[in-house]
């Protein structure tokens, strides 16, 4: 029974460089080392195109080649008969290989040399095992399939998005042994991702943002493809988003409004997986480790499946919250509160909100918070529903994938972390209450 590429994926991790043998039109052979061999499917691989060298010249003239790979765990060697099909210079495959190559370059000090020009796609016609002594494979540290099954069972029991996110991060630690994790949701109006949950860091970073297309997380979201790198990677580091240096014209812009992203100072392995529903991007599931080669192709497969389940569950919970037909909660007269008034300042330009002079939140979540406070101050309202917010013309939520539930979770957690005199309490499916413990003064600029 002939071997397929998926049976030898451990050889493609880049621990031991592969070698490729090509021939010129007159039959002159050439052998060269490869920077990267990328798994595509059971019959196809991609090789990194970085230079127009002898190998590249031969391939363009004669598409047939022989590839030699070694399993770094067992020492088993394989010969692959391959045929060049095409070169991709954009899209998910190119983005994934570019990220991985940047990690290799950073790890080896070759950042100025390792620049991906294209992803050369090859068909694998045959895989031959080379005779020789091998080592027994090391025992698996954990059963990823069993962990995935247990995780899906726990997620199935979640009744709201907040619990769904918490269970996801708990299961990643308990079932997969991954300690440093976060979930970011996509904000379509701003083309940015914002952190709604994290685990394993001193600071939660809830509310921190990263632009679409920036770093491992942003590229995974932009290309809708998992990005996995196995070495320290300066080019794709996400630890702080690049801040715009535009001139600041007013007091609001002069104040600090950036929440630092959580994360390891020097991650050695990173894996970012997009969370989607249909064609729509919901967010990104991101994990990292201080150790090289922590995440394998098998880890990637497991987390891609988990992210798919997470996306479907999040969409179902949102639909259920929208369709909730519970009787409206009786409006309660806001209780009298005393103490020093809390000044809440709102800036319409970017939706940023400050409690006294301290930054709280911005964007759509900031606009939601301001809308709730306006109704509290003007109408003495404390009870609200997701449905009415979604239909509120003052908010101008996107028509598709507005992630309203995630924005409310983000707002609630920011208020809790800031120990503010205002908090949000969930009162039922798709319902919540605004609790205010001090007098508020609202100012809008």
Order of alpha helices (4+ residues) and beta strands (2+ residues): beta-beta-beta-beta-alpha-beta-beta-alpha-beta-alpha-alpha-beta-beta-beta-alpha-beta-alpha-beta-beta-alpha-beta-beta-beta-alpha-beta-alpha-alpha-beta-beta-beta
